[in-house]
Amino acid sequence: MSGPKEILTHAQKVCRLYKAALRSTENWTLGKAEHRFNATVLRARFDETRNEKDMRVNAARLEEAKHELWEKQHSDPIIFKNDAGGICYRREHTHLDYLFDQYHPWEKVMMRDFFERRETLKKEYEEYFEKSLTKKYQTEPLVV
């Protein structure tokens, strides 16, 4: 389910293009020094067009730059681990324990073994709690 697309200003589009171009140069360079040099050259290219007031020219340049970025994209880009396509993306699916108590009885019947084991574990935990943890954290009475 998604809503309407957000409306971006020209400045926002240029900033996103700059960031994508910077990531692309990072993909193509091997060392940090080379990447910083290429980033400086890229920034200079963006700064050259900063004072242009005609929005038709700016829009045309933006489209050309997007096309250039698309042509020069890396075949195996760097993907951060938590981004889409990364090794940790959507890895953890947490299911809160109390939600199992809200299952419909028909659902519980379909997974009878799981719910029987869960009930025994709940009873064992209650016994353990009463035997050890309630006594462990009580303050001892003062001896006079």
C-alpha positions as CSV (number, residue, x, y, z in Angstrom):
1,M,0.0,0.0,0.0
2,S,1.5,3.3,-1.0
3,G,0.3,6.8,-1.2
4,P,0.9,9.4,-3.8
5,K,4.5,10.2,-4.9
6,E,6.1,13.1,-3.0
7,I,6.7,16.2,-5.0
8,L,10.4,17.1,-5.1
9,T,11.9,20.5,-5.8
10,H,14.7,20.9,-8.3
11,A,17.2,21.4,-5.5
12,Q,16.1,18.1,-3.9
13,K,16.5,16.3,-7.2
14,V,20.0,17.7,-7.6
15,C,21.0,16.7,-4.1
16,R,19.8,13.1,-4.7
17,L,21.5,13.0,-8.0
18,Y,24.7,14.2,-6.3
19,K,24.5,11.6,-3.6
20,A,23.9,8.8,-6.2
21,A,26.8,10.1,-8.3
22,L,29.0,10.1,-5.3
23,R,28.1,6.5,-4.5
24,S,28.8,5.6,-8.1
25,T,32.3,7.1,-7.9
26,E,32.8,5.2,-4.7
27,N,31.9,2.0,-6.5
28,W,34.4,2.6,-9.3
29,T,37.4,3.7,-7.2
30,L,39.8,1.4,-5.4
31,G,41.4,3.6,-2.7
32,K,40.3,6.3,-0.4
33,A,42.6,8.9,-1.9
34,E,41.4,8.2,-5.4
35,H,37.8,8.4,-4.2
36,R,38.3,11.8,-2.5
37,F,39.9,13.2,-5.7
38,N,37.0,11.9,-7.8
39,A,34.5,13.3,-5.3
40,T,36.2,16.7,-5.5
41,V,36.0,16.7,-9.3
42,L,32.4,15.7,-9.1
43,R,31.6,18.5,-6.7
44,A,33.3,21.0,-9.1
45,R,31.1,19.7,-11.9
46,F,28.0,20.3,-9.8
47,D,29.3,23.8,-8.7
48,E,29.8,24.9,-12.3
49,T,26.0,24.9,-12.9
50,R,25.0,26.4,-9.6
51,N,24.5,30.0,-10.9
52,E,22.3,29.1,-13.8
53,K,18.9,30.8,-13.4
54,D,17.0,29.4,-16.4
55,M,15.0,26.4,-15.1
56,R,14.6,24.9,-18.6
57,V,18.3,24.6,-18.9
58,N,18.6,23.2,-15.4
59,A,15.9,20.6,-16.1
60,A,17.6,19.6,-19.3
61,R,21.0,19.3,-17.5
62,L,19.4,17.2,-14.7
63,E,18.0,14.8,-17.3
64,E,21.3,14.5,-19.0
65,A,23.1,13.9,-15.7
66,K,20.6,11.2,-14.7
67,H,21.2,9.5,-18.1
68,E,25.0,9.8,-17.7
69,L,24.7,8.3,-14.2
70,W,22.6,5.5,-15.5
71,E,25.1,4.8,-18.3
72,K,28.1,4.7,-15.9
73,Q,26.5,2.6,-13.2
74,H,28.6,-0.1,-11.7
75,S,27.7,-3.7,-12.5
76,D,28.3,-4.8,-8.9
77,P,27.6,-1.8,-6.7
78,I,28.4,-1.6,-3.0
79,I,25.3,-2.4,-1.0
80,F,25.1,-1.6,2.7
81,K,24.2,-4.5,4.9
82,N,20.9,-3.2,6.1
83,D,19.8,-1.8,2.7
84,A,17.5,-3.7,0.3
85,G,19.7,-6.4,-1.2
86,G,22.1,-6.4,1.8
87,I,22.9,-9.5,3.8
88,C,21.0,-8.2,6.9
89,Y,18.0,-6.7,5.2
90,R,14.8,-7.9,6.9
91,R,16.7,-10.6,8.6
92,E,15.0,-10.4,12.0
93,H,11.3,-11.1,12.2
94,T,10.3,-10.7,15.8
95,H,7.1,-12.2,17.0
96,L,6.1,-11.1,20.5
97,D,5.3,-14.0,22.8
98,Y,2.0,-12.7,24.1
99,L,0.6,-12.7,20.5
100,F,0.5,-16.5,20.6
101,D,-2.1,-16.2,23.3
102,Q,-4.4,-14.3,21.0
103,Y,-4.4,-17.0,18.3
104,H,-7.8,-18.4,17.4
105,P,-8.4,-22.0,18.7
106,W,-8.5,-23.3,15.2
107,E,-5.1,-21.9,14.6
108,K,-3.9,-23.5,17.8
109,V,-5.2,-26.9,16.6
110,M,-3.2,-26.7,13.4
111,M,0.0,-26.2,15.5
112,R,-1.0,-28.4,18.4
113,D,2.5,-29.7,19.2
114,F,3.9,-26.2,19.4
115,F,1.2,-24.9,21.7
116,E,1.3,-27.9,24.0
117,R,5.1,-27.5,24.3
118,R,4.6,-23.8,24.9
119,E,2.1,-24.3,27.7
120,T,4.5,-26.7,29.5
121,L,7.3,-24.2,29.1
122,K,5.1,-21.5,30.6
123,K,4.3,-23.7,33.6
124,E,8.0,-24.6,34.1
125,Y,8.9,-20.9,34.0
126,E,6.3,-20.0,36.6
127,E,7.6,-22.8,38.9
128,Y,11.2,-21.6,38.4
129,F,10.2,-18.0,39.1
130,E,8.5,-19.0,42.3
131,K,11.3,-21.2,43.5
132,S,14.3,-19.0,42.8
133,L,13.7,-15.5,41.5
134,T,11.2,-14.4,44.1
135,K,13.5,-15.5,46.9
136,K,16.6,-14.2,45.3
137,Y,15.6,-10.5,45.2
138,Q,13.9,-10.3,48.6
139,T,15.6,-8.2,51.2
140,E,16.8,-10.1,54.2
141,P,15.2,-9.2,57.6
142,L,17.4,-7.3,59.9
143,V,18.8,-9.2,62.9
144,V,18.7,-7.3,66.1
